[in-house]
Amino acid sequence: MKILRMPVFAILILSAVLYLVSYTCGAPPVKAEDTNSKGEPTQLNVPKDAKTDKKAVQVTSKSIELPHYPADFPPGKGKELFVSRCGVCHTLRYVTMQPHFPEKTWAKEVDKMIKTYGAHIDKKEAKEIVDYLNTIKGKSPSVNKQ
């Protein structure tokens, strides 16, 4: 049984070494979207008449534009402050994914954003944001006692 295992192990090691050599010495694979219609690598910001060095590194990039669907929030006192302060650090959709919390929980969340994550919100603004969050996603404490 030991005689049979040795060739298998040797073949495994040899194939790993060959793969490593071919990967490091070979040309990197070119993706279809990185080529033009002739199959040549694309070059950005290079005039067509510019002389290019064959050994120069070619920089390619691709940008995509994702649709932006802003979260709809009802009007109310504190909405603009909520959008301008909270939207700086994270998407406002986080709020739409939260359950309805009591005001005390929203106050703790806003306090956490200030103390833990360094949100630039003063006490007056924090109160206004908490009031707005409580208006749109709050629930009364009496509902919790079930």
Stockholm file with secondary structure:
# STOCKHOLM 1.0

chainA/1-146         MKILRMPVFAILILSAVLYLVSYTCGAPPVKAEDTNSKGEPTQLNVPKDAKTDKKAVQVTSKSIELPHYPADFPPGKGKELFVSRCGVCHTLRYVTMQPHFPEKTWAKEVDKMIKTYGAHIDKKEAKEIVDYLNTIKGKSPSVNKQ
#=GR chainA/1-146 SS CHHHHHHHHHHHHHHHHHHHHHHHHSCCCCCGGGBCTTSCBCCSSCCTTCCCCTTSCCCCCCCCCCCCCCCCCCCCTTHHHHHHHHTTTSCTHHHHTSCCBCHHHHHHHHHHHHHTTCCCCCHHHHHHHHHHHHHHHBCCHHHHCC
#=GC SS_cons         CHHHHHHHHHHHHHHHHHHHHHHHHSCCCCCGGGBCTTSCBCCSSCCTTCCCCTTSCCCCCCCCCCCCCCCCCCCCTTHHHHHHHHTTTSCTHHHHTSCCBCHHHHHHHHHHHHHTTCCCCCHHHHHHHHHHHHHHHBCCHHHHCC
//
